[in-house]
Amino acid sequence: MDASPPNRSPLTRRALLKAGGLALFSVGVGAPGPLFLGRAAAAAPGPAPFGRRKVLVALFQRGAMDGLMAVTPLGEERRLARLRPSLAMPGAAGGGAGRLLDLGVGFGLHPAFGPLLPLWQEGRLAVVHAVGSPDPTRSHFDAQDYMETGTPGRRSTASGWLNRVSGLLGHEATPFRSVALARAMPRSLDGPEPAIAVADLAELQLGGPDGNPADAGRALEGDGGCCGPGSLEVLYRGASHPHLRATAREAFAALGFLERLDPGRYRPARGAAYPASPLGHALRQIAMLIKAEAGLEVAFAESSGWDTHVRQGTVDGSFARRAADLGRAIAAFWTDLGPYQDDVVLLTMTEFGRAARENGSGGTDHGHGSCLFVIGNRVDGGRVHGEFPGLDPAVLHQGRDLPVTTDFRAVFSEVAGKHLGVGGEGLLFPGWSGPALPLVRA
């Protein structure tokens, strides 16, 4: 079953403008236009004139990652062997291939996540276990929506939690404040704050017969000009609302900066080797924007394929392939950042976990609690946070799943608050007042 978010109408809630892999949310009707147009248009090749900023990178593992396989409790081998006769993996004792990597705190990391082990050993990687949503849904789409809006059980929330983060930052926005390296705008960034969604920065083209920004701008203002099929100008020239037209101009300014930055020629630093996968490509581009000092503050990437109903495998199989891709991509990203690591926190998330018991197809069905990773130089790393309840049948959620003992909002609010300085859980997560989970040093 495909757990990717469903396609949304281009005009749902607010105008979503899409062309050539770009999606840009317009400023809400009646809102003043952002002030970054002139600065972006004047940007010279190389770093943009915005300076270094703190960046939160949110990475959604779509499909529901098996937290019990990702970070396995080493004291539960017998129970796991009964629940998962073909999926339970041996602990690290005795060494050898195919064993869990002992984290030294009563848990073992799946070997495919091995590229992340140095970050754990350096104290830069923290794990939160038995984390998830208090809503019991087993629907991928509902659970993803609830997590991305930050309002479990409510389908009517108009904005995503990352869009609200962007709106609470309290200083001037830039064209690249909020960027999703994805083919569609994620629900997390849906809302009144401008955000860009783009699958590949190198594929973006400005309008005009020769891709000339000036031609596109003149056409937008009604001075003639014509653009090739699929160009942004075709979408924008019919816009009648002045704020929508202003947003179009700002989009062209942002694209002009990208052309000067020339993302197709970007070379990772310090020997960082990204996997040749959509996630590797996304994190590579996020690293480029951070190091270009383009004003990025909220970034989004996603990894699909975690819905392991069939042939989940152990050291090999669908889970191991997904884990190896994620581990290699994050490790390359962190290496590539170099001195910019101090500015960045990376947070993973997944809509729910998997059942504690394996099914008859060599996989696991939809569950409840899972685990997530938090990476940063000021993260309280080398620890498994949260309360892990164990796998006694009496404590399993509905007799079958790892329970949720940490609400995901306790993690998200901690990271946004400590790293980006965004406070007030009532504003960030309406209707929730629970305490944040201490993870990041102030």
Summary of the structure (lengths in Angstrom):
residues: 442
radius of gyration: 22.1
end to end distance: 41.5
largest distance: 74.3
contacts: 1577
relative contact order: 0.21
helix: 33%
strand: 16%
